[in-house]
Amino acid sequence: MRLATVQSATTVRIEGATTDSTVWRSAVPLVAGDVVLAETIGTQLVVVSSLSVPRPACGRVEFRAVRATTSTTLAASSWTTYPLESLVTNIGGGTYNTSTFKYYVPSAGLYLASGRVRIADNAAARSVGLGIGVTNADGPDVAWQQLGGAARDSMQIVRLMRLAAGDDVRLFLYSEGKTFATHYYGSAASGQSLHLLKVAD
């Protein structure tokens, strides 16, 4: 007998195979994602039994937005939502407003969040605060560092967040005393992004 992963109500992928096999007879219901034991009888594939495989407690939720067009310049000395106008990934039922650049969380839980910005090359040095949250404001989860004063400079923040359904999450930034012009690569990867992944209920 061999291990196989169920692909549909009638097909499985035998361990080590690169294509799916059609099941002739099954002793258990075939549910996509389940792991089963299968054997070949003549030319027919028979599923003998199903194995118990741990499943994540929470449903999958994943979101990612990027700045994909031209560079943009954010105001000096002001907490500003970063304008990530391009939605890349949205799994799990959340919504993203491409006018306000806020992601509305579909379900309560613990989320792993990461954000990244890159300042225009050869920009003047200044202190920059970068945060992910539901309010544009300084706080214990905002990252601060000096950006600029070098040929190339970028900044990233990673945090765990407990969110409620409907919370409006955004990437926000503060540039001390100077406007913040962001680097643009001339492609769909401008170096600015926000990514959320649900890790637990």
N, C-alpha and C positions, 0 to 999 in steps of 0.2 A: 504494500500500500504506500501511497505517496501523499504528502501534504499538498493542498490546493487552496487558493483564495477564491471565494465566490465573486463572480463579476456581475451576474444577473440571475434571474429565476431559472435560466437554462444553461448557463455557461460557468466554467471555472478556469482559473489559470494555475496549471500544475507548477509546483516549485521547480525553478530552474528553466521553465519554458518561456518563450518570448511571444507566444500567441495563445489565445483562449481555446478551450476545448468544449465541445457540446456534450452535455450530460444525457445519457440514455435513461438511467434510472437512479432515483435518490431515495435513501431511507430517511432523510430529514428534509425539512423545508430549506430551500436555497435562498439565503438573504445576503445581498451584496455586502461584502466586507468580512463575512464570517470565514473562519478557517476550517476546512473539512479534511477528512481522509477519503481518498479516492483510489479505486483500482480498476484495471482494465480487464474485462472478461471478453475474450475474443477481440472484436473490433469496437466493443461498446464500453463507454466509461461509466462506472457506477460509483456514486457517492455513498460511502458506508456509514459514516458518522460525522458529527460536528464537534469541534473542540471549543472549550470555553476560553475566550480571549478577553482580557480586560479592556474596557472602553473608557475614554475620557468622561469624567463626570459632567462636563459642561459641553454645550453645543458649540460648534465652531463659529467664531466671529473674528474676522480679519478685515482691516481697513488700511489703505495706503493712498496718499495723495502727494503730488509733487508739483513743483513749479516747472512747467514744460515749455513756456514760450520765452519771451525776452526777460532781461533783467528788470528788477524793480527797485525803487528807492523808498525806504521807510523813513518816517519823520525822526528828527533828533529828539532825545529826552522825552519819549512818549511810549507807553506800553501799547504795542500795535500787533494785531493779528496778522500773521504772515500769509500773504495771498497765494495759497497753493491751489491753482485753478484747474488742475488736471487730476481726475479720479483714476487711479490705476487698479485698485483692488477693493471690492466691497462684497464680502461674504457674510451672511448671517442676518441680513434684514435691516441694517442700519441705513441712515440716509445722510447725504453730504450736500450742503448748500454751497454751490460754487460762486455765490455772490458774497456771502458772509464768511466763507471758508471754515465753517463749523461742521463737525461730524456728530450726528445724534445717535447715541449708543442704543442698540436694540434691546439689550437685556442686562440686568444687574450682574455684577461679578468683579473679579480681580483681573485687571488688564496690564499687560506689559506694553509700555509705550516708548517710542524712540523718535527723536526729531533731530534734524541736521540743517545747518545753514552754512553758506560759504560767502564770505565778503569779497567784494570786487578786488582784483589783484592790485597791489601797491596802494591800498587805502591807508589813510592816516590812522594811527593807533587810538583806541578808545575802549572803555569798559563796556561790555555787552552782557545783558541778562537774557537767558533763553529758557522758556518754560513751556510745559504742556499742561493744560488744565481747563477748567470751566470759567475762570476769571482771569483777565489780563492784569496781573498784579504781582509784585514781589512777594516772596514767601520762602519757606524752608525747602521747597522742592525746586526752586529756580536755580539754574546754574549760572555762575558769573565767571568771566575771564576777560583778559584783554585780547581784542582782535584788531588786526591791522598792524601797520608798522613792519610788515614783512611782504615779500613778493606774493605769497599765497597763504591764506589763512582760512580755517573753517572751525566749526564748533558743533558738538553733539551733546544731546541729553538723553539719558535712559532712566526710566523710573517705573515702579509699580504703582498702579492707581486702583482704588476701589471706587467703582462708578455705579450709578443708578440708571435704570432704563430712562432714556430721554435726555440724559446729560449731554450738553453741547460742548464737545472737546475741540480745542484748537491749539495750534502752535503759535506762541507769541514771543515778542522780542522787544528789548529796550536798548537803545544805542546812546550812550552818555555823551551829550554835547555835540554830536555830529550825526548827519544823516547816514543811513546804512544802505549803500548800494550793493546789491548782491551780484555775485559772479554768474555769468551765463556762458554755457558751453557751445551754444548754437545748435543744440539738439534737444531731445526729449528728456535729458538728464541734466537739469540745471544745478544740481547739488543741494537743493532745498527739498525737504520731505518730512512727512509725518506718517508714522506707522503704528497701529494698535493691533494687539492680538490678545484675545480672551484666554486666560490660562486656568481659571477656576470660577465656580459659581460663588 
